[in-house]
Amino acid sequence: MIKISFKNPFIIVVFSLIVGVMSWVVIPRMPVDILPQYEKSAMQIITLYPGMPAKVVEKDITSRMERWTGQSNGIVKQTSKSIMGVSLVTDYFGEDVHHRERCPPWCSPLTRQPPNRSCCSQQAAKR
């Protein structure tokens, strides 16, 4: 291959130009898709309760969060973990559940906002 390129440099130049022109034509037409579009099928709720042992966090925070978020539409699985000062509840949703339907019926119990001002105002309006 190297011997052929030294004997016929014109072929190498023409081949390089063909590759360059093809690239110039094809690359702008290629769709840009760096990251695929996907719907996240999980939601995590992290609650901080500084200085409290894991058992207190489990009793006071994690169990309540499990009950509250367990009312969300389309939950397939729910996991939770309580460590010192931190509660982590993860809700896994089915692929057919739209992200606006993932909000639980109570919408925002911690901020005590009325349904029309909460994160779920669109869902609450449907009901």
Contacts in CASP RR format, 6 or more apart in sequence:
PFRMAT RR
TARGET T0000
AUTHOR 0000-0000-0000
METHOD contacts of the structure
MODEL  1
MIKISFKNPFIIVVFSLIVGVMSWVVIPRMPVDILPQYEKSAMQIITLYP
GMPAKVVEKDITSRMERWTGQSNGIVKQTSKSIMGVSLVTDYFGEDVHHR
ERCPPWCSPLTRQPPNRSCCSQQAAKR
4 11 0 8 1.000
5 11 0 8 1.000
5 12 0 8 1.000
39 95 0 8 1.000
39 98 0 8 1.000
39 99 0 8 1.000
40 99 0 8 1.000
41 92 0 8 1.000
41 93 0 8 1.000
41 94 0 8 1.000
41 95 0 8 1.000
41 97 0 8 1.000
42 90 0 8 1.000
42 91 0 8 1.000
42 92 0 8 1.000
42 93 0 8 1.000
43 69 0 8 1.000
43 72 0 8 1.000
43 90 0 8 1.000
43 91 0 8 1.000
43 93 0 8 1.000
43 102 0 8 1.000
44 88 0 8 1.000
44 89 0 8 1.000
44 90 0 8 1.000
44 91 0 8 1.000
45 65 0 8 1.000
45 69 0 8 1.000
45 87 0 8 1.000
45 88 0 8 1.000
45 89 0 8 1.000
45 90 0 8 1.000
45 91 0 8 1.000
46 86 0 8 1.000
46 87 0 8 1.000
46 88 0 8 1.000
47 61 0 8 1.000
47 62 0 8 1.000
47 65 0 8 1.000
47 86 0 8 1.000
47 87 0 8 1.000
47 88 0 8 1.000
47 89 0 8 1.000
48 85 0 8 1.000
48 86 0 8 1.000
48 87 0 8 1.000
49 56 0 8 1.000
49 57 0 8 1.000
49 60 0 8 1.000
49 61 0 8 1.000
49 85 0 8 1.000
49 86 0 8 1.000
49 87 0 8 1.000
50 85 0 8 1.000
51 84 0 8 1.000
51 85 0 8 1.000
52 60 0 8 1.000
52 84 0 8 1.000
52 85 0 8 1.000
53 84 0 8 1.000
53 85 0 8 1.000
54 82 0 8 1.000
54 83 0 8 1.000
54 84 0 8 1.000
54 85 0 8 1.000
55 82 0 8 1.000
57 82 0 8 1.000
57 83 0 8 1.000
57 84 0 8 1.000
57 85 0 8 1.000
57 86 0 8 1.000
57 87 0 8 1.000
58 82 0 8 1.000
58 87 0 8 1.000
61 82 0 8 1.000
61 87 0 8 1.000
62 80 0 8 1.000
62 81 0 8 1.000
62 82 0 8 1.000
62 87 0 8 1.000
62 89 0 8 1.000
65 80 0 8 1.000
65 87 0 8 1.000
65 89 0 8 1.000
66 78 0 8 1.000
66 80 0 8 1.000
66 89 0 8 1.000
68 104 0 8 1.000
68 106 0 8 1.000
68 109 0 8 1.000
69 75 0 8 1.000
69 78 0 8 1.000
69 89 0 8 1.000
69 91 0 8 1.000
69 104 0 8 1.000
70 78 0 8 1.000
70 91 0 8 1.000
70 104 0 8 1.000
71 104 0 8 1.000
71 105 0 8 1.000
71 106 0 8 1.000
72 91 0 8 1.000
72 93 0 8 1.000
72 102 0 8 1.000
72 103 0 8 1.000
72 104 0 8 1.000
73 97 0 8 1.000
73 101 0 8 1.000
73 102 0 8 1.000
74 93 0 8 1.000
74 94 0 8 1.000
74 97 0 8 1.000
74 101 0 8 1.000
74 102 0 8 1.000
75 91 0 8 1.000
75 92 0 8 1.000
75 93 0 8 1.000
76 92 0 8 1.000
76 93 0 8 1.000
76 94 0 8 1.000
77 91 0 8 1.000
77 92 0 8 1.000
78 89 0 8 1.000
78 90 0 8 1.000
78 91 0 8 1.000
78 92 0 8 1.000
79 89 0 8 1.000
79 90 0 8 1.000
79 92 0 8 1.000
80 87 0 8 1.000
80 88 0 8 1.000
80 89 0 8 1.000
80 90 0 8 1.000
81 87 0 8 1.000
81 88 0 8 1.000
82 88 0 8 1.000
91 102 0 8 1.000
93 102 0 8 1.000
100 120 0 8 1.000
100 122 0 8 1.000
100 123 0 8 1.000
101 123 0 8 1.000
103 119 0 8 1.000
103 120 0 8 1.000
103 123 0 8 1.000
104 120 0 8 1.000
107 113 0 8 1.000
107 115 0 8 1.000
107 118 0 8 1.000
107 119 0 8 1.000
107 120 0 8 1.000
107 121 0 8 1.000
107 123 0 8 1.000
107 124 0 8 1.000
108 118 0 8 1.000
108 119 0 8 1.000
108 120 0 8 1.000
111 118 0 8 1.000
115 121 0 8 1.000
115 124 0 8 1.000
115 125 0 8 1.000
116 124 0 8 1.000
116 125 0 8 1.000
118 124 0 8 1.000
END
